[in-house]
Amino acid sequence: MEPWSIELYLKALKCGSEKRRDITLVIVGKKGAGKTSLVRRLFGEELTNLESTNGIEIHRRQCKIKSDQWTKKADKDSDINKRILESVVEQLYLNEKEQISSESSPGMLDRQNIYPNIAESLDEEEIVNERIEDKVDVIYERIADNNDVIYERIVDKDDVNNDRIESSRQEINISVPVLVQETDQPSNDIMQTSEQMASKELSAISNTDVVLKDEEDFTTLTLWDFAGDEEFYATHQTFLNQDAVYILVANLNDKDKDNANHEHVTFKFWMDTIHCYGCRVDTTEVGPINQATLLNPPVIFVGTHKDELQHENECSMQLECHMDTLCVDTRRHLRKCHLISNKSGGKSEFDKIRKDIFDLATNSITTEKEYPVKFIQLERLLHVEYTSGTRIFSFRKVQELASKISIPITDEEELNLFLRYQNEIGNLVFFRDIPEYIILDPLWLSDAFKCIVTATHFQKELPYFSEWKEVKKTGKISYQLIKEIFKTQEDSIKEHQDHVLAVMEKFDIIINPLGHPNKSSVSSDAESYYYIPCMMQVQKIEEIDKLFKVEDEYKSTCLCFIFNFLPPYLISHLIVSCLRKYSVASVQQQEGLFKDCCVFDVSDCRCIKLLLVKFGNMIELQIWQSNKDKPCQYNEIFNFIEGEINRILTTRYRMTTVSFDKKWKCSLTNYTCENSFEEFGKKKDGETFMCQEHAVNHKYKDDWFCETSKDSDRSSDEQRNFARLSMVVFEILGSVLYDRLDLDKNIGKILQTRVQYDITRLYRELRLLDKSTPSKGWGNGLTVEYVLSSDTCIGDDIERIRLIRNEIQHSGTFALDDARYHILITIIQDMLDRFDQRNNPAGDSYVNRLKEIRKMELKPKDLEDMIARFEKETSTPHQNFADKIEYHYHF
């Protein structure tokens, strides 16, 4: 290789970028709606040998941007070679143009003076192109004559079938760079300079059939066809992408209108699910969305089986019925509607759908992205691992590969950027908050999920387990049975079952009621178990009280959270929270745990039960109390549920536009009734009112809030919340930072006593030391929710303390409502758990100190003292300095 070509190649890798044109198309809908047939028609294929999708199918096509032609995707290796060569040629063009521009112009001027009548035959662009053509020819001559093998994947013969690897190499007919050789002894021969590696890498691109330029630009379309079986619905959210274009398919002639999985219900479920992952055009606003705002990701509705309806107006009526199920916000994702027949529809109908897909995709700001050329090297190596049979790869091994290429990727954030982008376009699956493994094949993960969400299919293989009946009834499954099911799978799934379970927990495909922090503790516990929500029985909600034989007099007023939009998986999160706090109630050996309806024992004697129901866009709470002599802490239960709902919305979904109202229905309500709501605060305990639902008089039972009490009592509760949180901030969080500073301080430095440091000073000194940089940098954000729940390094927790302190310090009143109090206390408790392990505090643990403050009984005199202390703490001599720090550091 010529030295200039190696230098050019390295420069292209280091500085070059390519424009990636990737479109992700996701097709969803009920089983039998015609999704697979639609895919065939979009690809211009015959409707023969059709089989229902089982799990997920992924199709990739290379499409011309300026036309509706969908051709088969080029071989992955040829595609990578083409992209690298184009980057080299682009860099060559830039170099030559720069050189031409820098050449001295007087010579040209002299020639024009001597021969004024001779036209200049070559402009700058032609000169550049001639030089490039010469040098490109040289590159091609070198690579055509060079067959260096520069990648050797050395493995233990016991781990992988060597014949399979060799066969795979011959099949793909490509060589790629040697990065890692696994040997017992280090060798100087293994080490190569960047120039040597670059020479071999460039030489290895030996496919002379690569066409560098075409008349039209191409884009890569990746189509995900999701199974319509209901048990797979909970797995699909793992793969949903906010940058995708969605096609929602529904059968216009679905006759099964009484089925809970009827087309209208399924349509609403998918629109709600897509909305959860959608992003508003303007995400800086909080509150109701402007009526004129369109939401992303865009959705195209395709109604199928049009040929089975008698009249055109029937199609329109069915379309209206589907639209009527949507709330205002989800409707704003819809862009186009098509009513078709996959069997008899003409080509022009599917051309229109293809055109709509490309119009929506190419108008998106995410369609074209600048992609560093050096990422292509790592992309190639991961592809080699994939073609050799590897389906899951550790993050540590990816780091090793990335650090050994000719232009190394050693920065972890840069590597994360690469993995996140590859995840977005469907090349692999990577979760930043579960980073231990990278899944090279999304279908592998889908297959791993499948063996759990369809666990009952393994009953014939594992008949000796006695829990199959319970699995079918409640979705409750032991960890021992899960392990046995995994043993029936291929080695790669069996060996990585813990990671698969972690991903399933992340997306609530399974629920761990005990909330173990890590899987090692689960695997050692033979009694551990999970719930699989998609396998829970569906109970008729209106009959749940009859199942438990609850007498009318035992029922409390029904408290309702009415949402403007209820995320479809919020109820699963809420069930998890309740399972960790309460025991599931049972009657006649039937556990009260169903898909959208659960009953919990909230007292040890089991005479007080909590009913949790989700129906439509509301979540309902009711207490069944058979022993009136035992007091029930209604307010505590309400605070817990509301606090968990707010926590889930802010930390899980981060949906700023979701809101809910709190209203009530009479104690005898039908849980499916979506009207007849009453406002809190309008009636007194024991007051007679006309029930709109039953059209008879009832007496109001002031169970939940004791509204007849004085307003000052409620104010006192909020003051107690603020007082307790202030004590936590000043006494515990300040000590946390002081202990951390003592551990991180420079050698030889001696700290002053604790009383000499306020939180502002502690934060400043820890920031200057910068021993642990927060994931989003120092001093950013306005509320503690700015720090992602998945970001848990020491620096992230220091930022959380700063933001919580700010919220207390700058509060306009000495009061904090219950919902906000519980959110902040939950965040603080998780944080203190981590600092107990990091700081190893002297004396009592931070968590125990928190418990003591939370259970303190604060009397009016205590509140007065705490208010005085708060005023003193916030007006210390440090305050002026703190204000300067706040301005400088956004503290």
N, C-alpha and C positions, 0 to 999 in steps of 0.2 A: 504493500500500500504506500502511495505517495504521502510524504509528511503533511502536505497541505490538505489532503482529503481526510486524514485522521484528525487534524486540528479543526477542520470544518465540521466533522461529525461530532466531536466533543463540544464544540460551540453550540451546535444545534441542540444537543442534549441539555446543555446547561442553561441556555437562554431562550431556546425556541419554544413555541407553543403552537398547537393546532386548534382549529375550530371544530369542536365535536358537535355533530348534529344527531341527537338521539331523541327519539319519540317513544314514550311508553304508553301502550294502549291496554287498558284493563277491561275485560268483559265479564259482567256479573249478572246474576239473575237466578230464578228458581229452576230447579231440575225439570227438564223437559220443555223449557221455554223456547229452545232452538238456538242456544248459544253456539254450539259446535257447528251446526249447519250454517249459521251466519258467518263464522270464521271461514268455512270452506268457500262460501260465495264471495267473500271479500278477497280471497286469494285466487279466485277464478278456478276453483277445483270442483270436481264432480261430487254429488251427494251420494256416495256409495260407501258401504262398509262403515256406517256411522255407529259410534259407540259413545255412551255418556262419559264425560270427563270424570276421572277418578282422582280427586285432589286438585292438582294444578297441571296444566299443560302450558309450556312456553314455546312460542314460535318467534323466530327472528327472520326478518325479510329486509333486503336492501331496496330502498325505494328512491326514485328520482324525485327531487324536491319540486320540479316544475311540471310534473305530470302525475297521473294516477296509476302509473305502472308499479306493481309490487313484484319484484323479482326475488329469487332466492338469495339469501345472504352469502357473500363470498366466504371461502375458507378462512377460518380465523387467522391462520398463519400468514396467508397471502395478504390479508387485510392489514395485519401488523407491519409486514415488510413494506407494503405500499405507503403506510402512514409515516414510517421512519424515513424512507427515501424521499418522500415529498418534503419532509421537514429539512432534510439535508439540502435538497435543491433550493428550497426557500431561503435557507441560510446562505447558500452560494450566491443566489441572486442579490441578497442584501449586501454581501461582502463586495461583489463586483461593482454594484451600483455605487457603493461608498468609495471604492477605489477610483472609479471613473470620475466621480465628483471632485475627488481630492487631487486629481492630476492637474498639472499646471496648464492653464489656458493660453498663455502667450504664444506658444508654438502654433496653436490653431489660428490665432489672430494673425500671426506672421504669414501663414499660408494663405489666408484670405486676402492679405494685402498684396502678396506676390501674384496670386492667381484670382483676381477679383471676379472673373467671369465664370469660374468653375463652380458649379453647384456642389454643396457639401452632400456627399452620397450617404453618409452614415450618421444618424442621430445617436444620441447617448443610449437610447433604449435598444437600438439594433446592436450597438457595440457590446452592451451587457449581455444580450441574448446570444451573440456569437461566442463570447467567452464561456458562458454557461454551457452551451451545447458541447463545446470542446471538452470541458472538464467533466461533464456528466458522462460523455462517451468514455473517458478515461476510467471513471468509477465503474462503469458497467463492464469494461474490459477486465478490470482487476477482479471483480466479484464473479465474473463468468468463468475465469480461469482458476479460481481458488475454491477448494472444497474443504477448507479447514473445519475440523470438528472442534467446536469451542465450548460445548456444554457436555459435561459428563456427570450424570446424576448417580453418584456412588451411594449404594444402599446395602444394608445387610441382606444376604440372600434369603434369610429366614423371614424377612418382613414382606417382601414383594416378589411376585413371580417375575423373574428376569426375562423370561420369554415374552411375557405380556408387555413389558416395558419396551423391549426391542421391537416387537410387532407394532407397538403404538408409534415408535419413532419412525419406522419405515412408512407407516400409513400417513403421518403428517408431513414427512419428507422435508424436515427443516432442522437446522441446528441453531442453538442459542447459547448465550455466554455461560462459561463456567463461573460459578459464584462461590460455591461451598463444596469442599471435598471433605468427607467425614473420615478422618484417619486418626489413628492413635497418637502418632508423633507428628509434630509440626515439621514442615519442609519448606525450604526457601524456594523450591520450584513452584509451590502453590501460589506464592505471592506474585502478583503481576502489577505493573504500572498501569495507570489509566490509559496511556498510549498503546500499550500492548493489548489490553483488553479491548480498546476501541477498534484497533486494527482487526482483531479476530471477529468482533461483533459485526463490523461492516462487511468483512469478507463472507460472513455466514449468510448474508441476505442474498442468496444465490438463485432466487426464482426469477429468471429473465422474462417470464410472461407478465410480470407486474406492469400495468399501465398507470403511469403517474397522473395523467390528466385526462379528463373526459369532457364531453361537450356540456354535460350538466352535472351539477353537484348532487351527491347522493346523501341520503340520511339513513340511519339504521332504525328500523321500527321493531320494537320488542313487544309482542302481544302476549298477555297473560290471560288464559282462559280458565276461569275458576269453576270448580265443580259446584253444581246447584244443590247437592244434598245438604240438608239443614245441619247435619252434624259437622260439616266442614266450615260452616259460616264463621265460627269462632277462631278458626286457624287463618282465615284469609286476611284478617286485619294486620297480621305480621308482615304481609307483603304489599299492603296498600301504599301508594306513593302520591304525595301531594302535587308532584309535577306531571302526573299522568293525565291522559284524556280517558274518560270512562264511557263505556257503552253499557247501559242498563237495559236488559232484554226482558220482555214480559209477554206471555201468551195472552192475546186479546180474547181468546175463546176459552179461558179457564172456567170450567163449570163447577169446580169444587169450592163454592163460595162459603161453605160452613167450616171449612178446614182452617185451623189456626195459621197454617202456612199458605193460605190463599195468596194469589198474585198481588192483590192490593197490599196485604200485610208485608209480603216479601219486598215489594217495591219500596214501601216506606222504610223498612229496615235498612235496605241498601243505601237509600238516599241519606238517611240519618248517619249511617256509618261513614259514608264518603264525606259528609259535612264535618264530622269529627276531625278529619285529616285535611280539611280545606283551609286555605289561607285567604283572608280578606285582601282586597286591593290595597286598602289603607289599614294597616295593622296597628297604627299608633292610637287609634280611637278606642274608647271603651264605652260599651253600652249598646243600645239598639242600632242595627245596621240601617243605613240610609236606604230608602225604598228603591233608589235607582242604581244601587251598587250590585254589580255582578260578582259572584264569588268563584274562586278557583278551589279545587280543580273543576274543569268543565265536564258536564255530563250530556251525552246524547241518548235520548230515549228511543228504543226500537221496539215497536209492538209487532209481534209475529202472528202467524196463522190467520192473516187477513182473509185468505181464501175460504176459510171456514165460516165466515160471517156472511149473512145474506145481503146486507145493505151497507152502504158507505157510512150512513149515520150511526150504525151500530159501532163502527170503529171509533167515531168521534165520541160517542157516549162512553165507551170503555176508556178512552184517553182521559176524559174529564173525571171519571171515577178514580183513576190512578192519581191524578193531580190533586184531587180533593183531600187525599190522605196526608198531604205535605203541609208542614208549617211554613211560614213566610220565608224564614231564612234558608231552609233547604231548597226551596223552589228556585232560589237565585243561582243555583249551580246549573240548572237546565239551560241548554243553548239551542238544541234542535230536537225535533221529534220526527220519526219516520215510521209509517205503518206499512208493513211489507208482508210478503209470503216468501219464505225461503225456497219453496218448491216451484212456484209458478212466477215469481217476480222476475222482471226483465233486467238485463245487464245495467240499464241506465239507472235503476233504483239503487243498485249497490255502488255505482259510480258516484252518485250523490253523497252516499254515506262516506265513501273514501275521501271525497273532496272536503266534506265537513270536518273529518278527522284532521286532514292536513291544514286546513284553514285555521282551526283552533290551535293546533300544535305549533305551526310556524308563526302565528301571531303572539305566541307566548314568549316572554323575556327569557325563559329557561331553555329555549330550544337550542340556541348556540352558546356554547361555553368554551372559554379558553382553557386548554388542557396542556399542562407542561409535557414537553416531548420526553423528558427523562422518565415520566410515569409509564411510557409505553414499554420500556425495558422490563419493569416490574410486572406489568400486565402480561408480557410474554412468558415470564418465568412461572407465574401462577397458572397460566394456560398449560404449560408443559406438565406441571404437577397434576392438573385436571385430566389431561389426556393420558397420563400414566396410571390413572385410577384413583387418585386422591380426591376425596370429597369434602374433607374438613381439615383445616390447617391451623396450627397454633399461631397466635400473634407473635410469639417469640421467634418462630421460624421465619415469619414474614419479615420481621425486623432484620434477621440475619441476611436474608436475600437482598433486602433493600440497601443494606450497608455495604454490600460487596460489589455492586454494579459499578460501571466505569464513572458515572456521576452519582455518588452514593446519596441515599435518602436516609439521613441519620436523625433528623428532627422528628420527634414522635407526632407532633401536631401536623406536620406535612404528610406523614404516613397516614394519619387519621383522615386527612383531607382526601387522599387517594382512595382509601377504603370506603369513605362515605359516598364518593362519586360513583365508584363501581357498584355500590349497593343501590344507589338511585336508579341506575340504568339496568339493573337486574343481572349483572355479571356475577355477583356474589352476594352473600348476606352477611352484614356486619352490624353489630349493635355496640355503640360507644360505651354504654353502661354495662355491657357484658362482653368485654373485649378479649376474653381469653382465647377465643377461637374465631376463625373466619370460615364461613361455609362457602365452598367454591361452587356448589351446585344447589340452587334453590329447590330443585325437585327432590334432592336428598333430604332436606329439612321437611318438606311436605310429606314425604314418605315416613319420616320419623314421627311426625305428628299423627299421621294416619293410624299407626298401630296403637295409639292411646285413645283417640277419639272414637275409634271403632273397636274398643277393647273386647266387647262381647263376642266378636268374631273368633276370638282365641279360646272360647270355652271348650271346644272339642279337643284342642291341643293340650289344654290345662284343666281337665275335668276334676282333678283332685282338690282344687280350691273350693271352699264351701261358701264363698262370698258372692258368687255370681248373681244370685237373686237380689242381693242388696245393691250391687253395681247397677243392675237394670232398673231398680226402683228409685234410687236416690243419687246415682252417680258417684257414690262413695267407693273408693278403691284403695287397697292397701299398697304401701310402698313395696312390699314383698311381691305382690302380684305384678306390679309394674316392672320390677326387675326380671321376673320370669318371662313377661311378654317381650322385653327387650332382648332376652337371650335367644328368641326365635328369629331375630333380625340379623342382617349382615354385620360383619365385625365392626365396621366403622360406626354404625349406629349403636351397637352394644357397648363399644368402648367409650363412647362420648355421651352416654345417657344422662349424666349429670348436667351437661351443658344443654342438652335438649330440654330437660325438665326446667332449667333456669329460664330458657326462652319462653317456654309454655307458661310459666308463672308470670313472667313479665307482661304477657299479653292476655292473662286471665283465661287461658285455654284450660288450665287446671288451677285449682285453688288449694293453697296450703293453709289450713285453718290454724295451725300452730305458729305459723310465721317464723320458721327456723331461719336464722341468718345465713346458714350455709348448708350445703348438701351433706357434708361429712357427718354432721350431727343427725341428719335424717337417716342416712344409711345404717347407722349404728343402732337405730331404734326400730325394733321389730313391730312396734305398735303404731308407727307413723302411717298416715294416710292422706289422701287428697280427695277433693271433689272435682268431678268433670261436669261443668255446668251444662254442656250440650247434651249430656246423657241424663240430666235430671228429668223426672217425670213432670208433665204439664198438669197441674191441678186446676180445675175450674175455680177461679178466684172467688166467685160468688158463693161457693159451697165450703170454703175453708173453715168457717166457724161451725158449720154442721159436722164436719169431720171431727172436730175437737169437742163437739157437744157443748158449746158455750151458751150459757143462758143470757138472755138479753140484759138482765140487771147487772151482769158482771162486766159489760162492755163500757169503755170510756168513750167520750167524744172522739170522733175520727179526725185526726190532724192530717192535713194534706199539704204537700209541697207541690205547687203547680208551676211547671217549667214552661218558659217560652220555647225551649228546645231541650229535650231530655236525651243526652248521649246514650246510645244503646247499651254500652257496657258499664255505665255508671252503677247500675243495680248490682252487677257482679262485684265491683269494688266495694260497694256498701255491704254486701253479704260477707265479704272477706273481713271487713272491720267488725261486724257483729259476731262472726264466728270466733274471732279472737277475744271478744269480751264476754260473750254469753254462750250458754250451752243450747244446742238445738233441742227443742221440745219434741216429745213423741207421744203418740196415742195408739194403743193396741198394736204395738211393735211397728208402727208407721212413723218414721221421722218426718217432722214438719218442715222439710227442706225441699222446695220445688223450684222450678226455673225462675218464676217471677213472684214467688209468694213463699215467705218463710215465717216460722213461728219459733220464738226463742224463750227459754226460761230465764227470767231476770232475778229470780229469788231462789235461794237454796231449797225452800220447801215446795217449789214448783207450783205455787198457787198464784203467782203473778207472771203473766206471759206477755211478750211483745209480738204483735203482728206487724210484719213489714210486707207491703204489697206494692208492686209496680203495675200500673195500668195506663195505657195511653201515654200522655205527657205528665203524669203525676205519680208521686210516691206517697203512700198512705201509711200512717202509724195508728195503731190502736192498742190499748192495754186491756187485757182480760184479767180481772182480779176477782178470784173466787173467795178470798179471805179479806174482808174489808178491815179486819182488826189490825192487819199488818200494813204499815204505811208504805206507799209506793212513791218513789222519787221520780215523779213525772218530769219535772223540770230538768233533772240530771240526764234522763234518757233523751229528752228533746235536745238538750245542748250537745250531747254526744253525737246524735244523728246529724244535726245541722252542721256541727263542726266537721264531721267526716265528709259530708257533701261538699262543703266549701273547700276543704283540703283537697279532695279529689279533683274538683273543677280547676283549682288554681295550680296544683302541682302536677297533676296527671295530664289533663286536657289543655290547660292554659288557654281556655276559651273565654275571652274577655266579654263576649256578647251574651253568654248564658246567664239568665237570671231566673228567680222563682219567687212566687208569692206564698205566704202561709195563710191558709184558710181552714175552715172546719166544716164537717158534715155531722149530722146527728149520729148517735151511737148505733142506731139500727140500720144504717145505710147499706145499700148494695155497693160492694167495693168496685163494681164496674160503672157506677154512676159518675158521669163526668160533668155534672152541673149541680145546681142546688147548693152551691157553696155559700158559706156565711163568713162575714168579716170578724176577726177577733177584736175585742174591745168594745163591741156594740151592745152586748148583753151581760147581765149580771147572773151570778150563780143562783139557780133555782127559778129564774125568770121563764115564764111560759112564752113560747113562740110558735108560729105556724110553720111547720116543716114543709118546704116546697116539694121535696122528693116524695113524701108520703101523704101530703095534703091533710095532715091532722096536727093537732097541737102536741108539742113535746115540752119538757122542761130542760132548759140548758144546764149542762153539768160543767162547771168551770174546773176541769181536771188539770189542764196543762200548765196554765200560767198564773192561776189564782189572781185574776184580774181585778177582783174586788179589793185587793190590798192597795195601800197607798202608793202613789207614784214614787214617793221618797224611798220606799223599800226597793223598788226596781233600780233606782239610781244608786242605792247603797250597794246592790249586787255588782253593778258595773264599776263602782269605786273600789270594791274589794278585788275585782279582777285586775284593775290597774295597780292597786297596791301590791298584790302578790307578784305581778310581773315586774314591777319596779324593784322589789326585793330580790327577785331572781337576777335581774340585770346588774344591780349594784353589788350584791353579795356573792353571787355564784359566777356569773360571766366575767366579772372583773377579776375574780380569783383565778379563773381558767386562763385568762390572758397573762396574768402575773406569773403563774406557774409555767406557762409556755415560754415566756420571756426568760425566766430563770434557767430553763433548759437550753434555749437557743442563744443566749448571750455570748459575746466574744470571751475567749479565754482571759482570765484575770480580772474581768469586770465584776464588781460587787453591787448588787441592787440595793436601793434604799428599802425601807420598810413598805409593806403593802399600802398603808394609808397615804403614802406620798404619791401614789399613782392613781389617776382616774383612768377611765377606759380610753379617753382620747389620747392620753400620753402613752398608754400601753400599746394601742393600735399603731401610733406613729413609730415607736421604736421597733415593733415587730415588722412593720412595713419596710423600714430602712434596712433591717437585717435581711429581709427577703429570702428566708430559708425555704419557704414553700409559696410559690406564686399562685394566686387563685386562677381558676380556669378561664375567667373572663377579665383578668387583670385586677389591679388594685383600684379601689375607690369608685367603682361604677355602680349604677343601679339606684333606684329610689326605695324599693321595698325588698323584703327578704326573699320574695318569690323570684326576684331577678336571678338568684343563684339556683341553678337547676338542681333538682333533687338527686340527680345522678352524679353531681360534682361534690365529692366528699373529701378532698384533700384538706390538710391543715389550713392552707390559705383560704380555701372556700369557706371553712367554718369561721375563720377570723372575720371574713367579710360578712357572714351572717350575723355575727355578734355586733358588728358596726351598724348594720342596717336595722336590727332590732332595737339597739340603743337609740338610733336616730328617731325611730317611730315613737319611742317613749319620751325622749328628750323634747321633741317638737310637737307633742300632742297639745291640742288647744285646750283640752279639759282633762281633769283627773278622773277619767272614766274610760272603760273599754268594754264593748259589748261581748256577749258570750261567744258568738261565732268566731270573732277575731282572736279572742283570748285562747280558745282551744286550738286554733290553727298554730299560733305562736308557741304555745306550750308543747305541742306535738313536735314541732321543728326543733325546739330547744332540747327536748328529751332525747331525740335521736342524736343530736350534736353532742350532748353530754355523755352519752354512751361511748361515742368515739373518743372523746377527750379523757374519759376514765382509763381507757387503754393506753392512750398516748402519753398522758402526763403522770399517770400513777400517783394521784394526789395523796398527800399525807392526811391521815385521819379519815373521816367519813368520805365516801365517794360523792362525786358531783350529783349523780342521779338520786342518791339517798337524801342529799341536802334539798334537792328539788321536791321530793316527796314530802319532806317536813314542812316546807313553805306552803305547798298546795293544801295540806290538811289543817293548817293553822286556822283557828277560829278568830276572825277579826271583828271586834266590837267597835261601836262608834268612836270610842276614845282611841282605839288603835288606829282607826282611819285618820283621825285628826293628827295623831303623832306622825303617821306615815306621810300625810300631805305636807306637814312642816318639814320633814326630813327631805322629801323630794324637792321642795323649793330651795332648801339649803344646798342639796347636791347639785342642782342645776344652776346655782348662782355662786359657785365657788370662785376663788381668785383665778382658777384655771380657765374660767369661762371665756374671757376675752381671747385668750390664746387659743381655746378650742374653736371659737368662731373663725379665727384665721386659718386654723388647720382645716376646718370644714370647707372654707372657700378654696383652699389650695388643693385639698385631697378629696373634695366632695364628701367629706365625712358626715 
